[in-house]
Amino acid sequence: MSKLEEDFAFQLHAMKLLPANREYRFHDKRRWRFDFAWPEQKLAVEIEGGVWTNGRHTRGAGFIADSEKYNTAALLGWKVLRFHGGAVKDGSAVNTIAPLVRKPTYSPGII
């Protein structure tokens, strides 16, 4: 796990959001994995490092492979949100997904 992924996982925990499945394999034939996934909601988060350093995700072959992965995920009904390191560091990534992965609160009904 990258430092950015560890920071994001810490933020999820600190905000008491639903825990994510880490390195979740979403396809039965391909070895594709999501960094973070909530399968019940078909929501995935990918933390993209190396944006300014010519990392794997921004070079030609990596970009093409990621496009195939994300398009296939969308066709399978997944919502994939991608965040760069700055969004993890400033908290905007976790704040973006927080409304989608809040723990349900108990609210007693009137009988």
C-alpha positions in Angstrom: 0.0 0.0 0.0 1.2 3.5 -0.8 1.5 6.2 1.7 -1.4 8.0 0.1 -3.6 4.9 0.4 -2.6 4.6 4.0 -3.5 8.2 4.6 -6.9 7.8 2.9 -7.6 4.6 5.0 -6.8 6.6 8.1 -9.2 9.4 7.1 -12.0 6.9 6.5 -11.5 5.4 9.9 -11.2 8.8 11.6 -14.4 10.0 10.1 -16.1 6.8 11.2 -17.2 5.9 7.6 -18.1 2.5 6.4 -15.0 0.4 6.1 -13.8 -0.3 2.6 -12.5 -3.5 1.1 -8.9 -2.9 0.2 -7.5 -4.2 -3.1 -10.9 -5.5 -4.1 -11.0 -7.7 -7.1 -14.1 -6.7 -9.0 -13.8 -8.8 -12.2 -14.1 -12.6 -12.3 -11.7 -13.1 -15.2 -9.3 -10.1 -15.1 -6.9 -9.5 -12.2 -8.1 -5.9 -11.8 -8.4 -4.5 -8.3 -9.7 -1.3 -6.8 -7.7 0.4 -4.1 -10.9 0.8 -2.0 -14.3 -0.6 -2.7 -17.8 -0.8 -1.1 -19.3 -3.6 -3.2 -22.8 -3.2 -1.7 -22.9 0.3 -3.2 -20.8 -0.6 -6.2 -18.5 2.3 -5.3 -14.8 2.3 -5.8 -12.0 4.7 -5.1 -8.7 4.7 -6.9 -5.8 6.8 -5.4 -3.6 8.0 -8.3 0.0 8.6 -7.4 2.8 9.9 -9.6 0.6 12.4 -11.5 3.5 14.9 -11.9 6.4 12.4 -11.9 5.4 10.4 -15.0 4.1 7.6 -12.9 2.5 4.4 -14.3 -1.0 5.9 -14.5 0.1 8.8 -16.7 2.4 7.0 -19.2 0.9 5.6 -22.4 0.5 1.9 -21.6 -0.7 2.6 -18.0 -3.2 5.1 -19.2 -4.6 2.7 -21.8 -4.8 -0.2 -19.3 -6.5 2.1 -16.7 -9.0 3.2 -19.4 -10.0 -0.4 -20.1 -10.3 -1.2 -16.4 -12.5 1.9 -15.6 -14.7 1.5 -18.7 -15.3 -2.2 -17.9 -16.1 -1.3 -14.3 -18.6 1.3 -15.5 -20.3 -1.2 -17.8 -20.6 -3.5 -14.7 -22.4 -0.8 -12.9 -19.5 0.5 -10.7 -19.0 4.2 -9.8 -15.2 4.7 -9.8 -13.9 7.9 -8.2 -10.3 8.8 -8.8 -8.3 11.1 -6.6 -4.8 12.5 -6.9 -2.4 12.8 -4.0 -3.3 16.5 -3.3 -7.0 15.6 -2.8 -6.0 12.9 -0.3 -3.6 15.2 1.6 -6.1 18.1 1.8 -9.0 15.9 2.8 -11.2 16.7 -0.2 -11.1 13.1 -1.4 -12.6 11.6 1.8 -15.0 14.5 2.1 -16.2 13.8 -1.5 -17.1 10.2 -0.7 -18.3 10.7 2.9 -22.0 11.2 2.0 -21.9 7.9 0.1 -20.4 5.8 2.8 -21.7 7.1 6.1 -22.6 4.4 8.6 -26.4 4.2 9.0 -27.6 5.7 12.2 -30.2 4.0 14.4 -33.4 5.9 14.6 -36.1 4.3 16.7 -39.5 4.3 15.0 -42.7 5.2 16.6 -44.8 2.1 17.5 
